[in-house]
């Protein structure tokens, strides 16, 4: 089968089109014919030897986790899915998922059926970003209706979904983004918008319950100033260093550093919001599989609205 492989850690040029052996499902797994694969920041970080490279590598390996396609066959014991089902998911994360390929195998419980009316490219844009937003807001921060959520860096893959999920669950959402992305975010929901290029995150809001930090760097510590006492910051972009954690403790805030996990049941919950029209997944651009290096360059250049997707079929 065709696949894209990381031949060595480095820049986009290390992504090489290759022919590799098609995988076979073992017990509890299904074989999926991949139609589209999502591209995430963790993909290029891992390609460079950062991100989750310690678990996905060493090279050579097939990168990527977001997949959407059709179940071809299954191993012993699978009852959740059957051949012909249209599915999406992010198998095996943080181990190598092999999404940049024509076929992948995956544990059946790590996949879900596509939402009605959603095509493969849209579905491939969902899993990692949607589960990151869902697990951090709902499972980690225990978001409840009436709370105020600040999504810092809301125009990207996780951000545009986190803002919509929070709003759908009854929260008031304040979203920071470059001014050029404000109309894009405005179309997705009634968020209060802040220009993050001119307004420091510490001044973007006051007394919020939850900060979803998708920018990282020095902004993680600065975002603590926007929280109420007892509030939670979700340090998704870069985690939090000891200084930030100490400052959070001094201010009476909590710091959580969640890492997304594969979860077909969680995707079922997210799928319900999509089916109801409460959440819309936006595809920024689509590249052919063989142009995965160009897709990485596009994502690393910044300014992406929504998700980048690779078209496999």
N, C-alpha and C positions, 0 to 999 in steps of 0.2 A: 504494500500500500504506500501511497504518498504520505510524507510527513515532513515537518520542519524540525530540525534538530539543533540543539546548542552544542557546537563542536568543542568549544572551550569558553571559559568565562571572558566577557569583553563587551564591545559595542555591538550595535545591530548587525554588523557584518559577520558575526559568528553564527547567525541563524542560517542554516543551509538546507535547501530542499534535498531530501534523500528518499530512497526506497527502503523500507524496512518490513519485517515480517508482521503480518496481521495478527493481533492478539486473539486468544481464545478465552472464553469465560470459564472460571472454575465455579464450584458450588457457591451459591448465593449471589453470583454475578450475572450481568447481562452484557451482551455485545451490542454496541450502538454504532450504527452507520451515521457518522457525523455530517451534518449539513452546514453548520456554522459554529464558530468558536469565538468566545469573547476575549478581549485583550484588556488586561488590568495592570496597574502600576507594579504589583508584585511580580508580574511576568518579566518586566525589564529589569527590575531590581535583582531578581534571581538570575537572570541571564548575565548580569554583571558580576555575580558571585556574592551578592548581598541577599536581601529578602529572606527567602526560605531555602537558599542554596544548600545549606548544610544537610537538609533532608531530601531535596529534589535531586541533588548532584551525587557524585561528581560527573562532569561531562564524559561522554556524550549522553544527552537525554532529550526527550521530546517535551517541550515546555507547554504551559497552558493548563487551565482547569475548567473554564466555562465551556460547556458543550450543549448543543441542541441537535437532536437527530431522531432516528427511528430505531427501535429495538429490532435486532435481527434474530437473535437466539438467546437462550439463557442456560445457565448451569443448573445443577441439581438444587432443589429446595426453594426456587424462586416462585412466589405466588402473587407478588404485588404487581408485576408487569408481565406482558406477553408480547410475542413478536407482532410487529405492526404498530405498536404504541408510539406516539410522538412524545418524546421526553426531553427534559433539560435538567442540568445539575452541575455540580463542581466536585467530581469524584476525587477522593484520596488526599485532598489538601491537608497538611502541607507537604506530603510526599508527592513525587512526580505524578501528575494526572494524565499527561500525554494528550492534551486536547488539540494540539496543532497537528491533526492527522485525520485520515479518512475513516478510521475506526478506533474506538476505545472500548475497554471493558470497565465496568463499574459495579460496586455493590448495589443491589437493587434499591436498598433503603436510602441511598444517597441521591436518588433521582425522583422526579415528579412528572406527572403528565402536563403537557403544555396547556396554558390557559386557552379557552376558546377565543378564536379570532386573532391569535398572536402567531406570527410567522416565525420561522426558524431563526432569522437574524435578530429579531426582537428578543426571542427567548434566550439566545446565546448571550445577550447583553445583561441578563438578569442575575444568574445564580450567585456569584461571589459578592457582587455589590448589594443585591437584595438581602442575602443572608447576613452580611456584615451590618447593614442598617437595622435589620430586624433583631438580630441577636444582641446588638449593643443597646438598642433602645428598649426593647421589650424584656429580654432575658436579663441583661446585666444591670441596666439603670432602672428597670421596673417602671417604665413610663405609664402615667395615668392621665386620664382626661382632665383638662384644666391647667396642666402644668405649662411652663414656658420653656421652649427649647431653642437654643442658639446653635445653628448649623454653620460652622465656620469653614468656608470653601464648599459652597453648596451647588456649584454648577457641574461638578464632575460626576463620575459614575456612582459612587456611594452617596455623595451629597444630594444629588437631585432626587434620589429615592428616599433617603433619610428624612428630608424635608416633607415629602409627600406622605410617608408612613406616619410621621409624627402628627401631621395635620389630620390624617384620616382617623387617627386614634384619639382625637379631641384636644390636641395640644395647640397652643399658640406658638407659631414658628417665626423666628427671626433668622434670616439667611444672609450670610455675607458672601459676596462674589465681586469680581471685577464689574464695573458699570456696564461693559459691553454684554454681559450675560444677564442683566436684570430683566429685560423683556422676555428672554427665554424662561427664566424662573417664574416671572409673573404669569405666564401662560399656564404654568403647572399648578398654581394654587395661590391663595390669598396670603402670601407671606409678607412680613415686613422686611424690606431689602436694605442692606447697608453696603456701601462701596468699600471693599476691604483694601483698596489701594490708597484711599485717603483717610479712612477712619480706622485707628488702631483697634484691634479686637477687644482690648480692655475697655474701650469706650463704645463698643457696638451695642451693648445692652447692659442692663443692671438687674441684679436680683433674679437671674434666671435659675430654673431648677436643674437643667441639664445642658452641658456644652458638648457638642459633637465636634471634636477637633480633627479636621481633615487636612490641615496645613502643616502643623508640626513646627519644628525648630523652636525659636524663641517665643513663638505665638502660644505654645502650650502653657508655659508659665504665665504669660500675659493674660490668657483667657480665664485664669482663675479669678481675676478681678471682676468678671461679669457674673459670677455665681453668687447666689445667696448662701448664707451659712447653712451647711448641711447639703449643699448642692453637689452634683456629680459632674466631673469632666471625663469624657470618654476619649482617651489619648490614642486615637486610631492610627494617625499618620506615622509617628515616630516613637510612640511610647512616652514615658516620662522619666527624667533623670532624678537623682537623689535630691537635688536642689528643689525641683518642682514638687516632689512629694513632700518635702519638708515644709515648703511654703503652703501647700494645700492643707497640711495638718495645722499650721499656724492660723489659717483663715477658717478652719472648721469645715473644709470641703473634702470630698472623697475623690481619689484618682483611680480610674479603672483602665486597664490596658487589654481589652478583649482582642482575641484573634479568632477569626471566623472558622467554623467547623462545617463539614458537609452535613446536610440534614434535609432529606426529602420531605419530611413532615413539615418542617419550617417553610419549605417552598410551597407546600400545599396551602399554608396560611397566607403567604404572600400572593399566591395565585388567586385566592378569593378576592383580595383587594383589587387586583388587576381586572378580574371578571366583573366586579361591581363598578368599574370606571373610577375608583378612588385613587389609583396610582397608574401613571403612564411611564413606560420606559422609553427613553430617547436614545436613538442610535446616531452618533455624531458622524461616522463615516464607515464605509465597508471596503475592505481590501481583499483581493484574492489570496488564497493560502500561500502561494509562492512569493507573495509580496509582504510576508510577515515582518521582514526587516523594516520596510517602509512604514508599516503600521506602528512599530515600536518608535520609529523616529517621530511620527506624528504625535504619539502620546507623550513622549519625553519633551517635545517642544512646548507643551503647555497650551492652555486655552481650549481644551477639549470640553465640549458640552455633551454630557451623557456618556455613552460608551462607544468604543471602537470595536468592530467585529471583523473577523476573517470569514469569507465565504469559501466553504470547502466543496460544496456541490452546487 
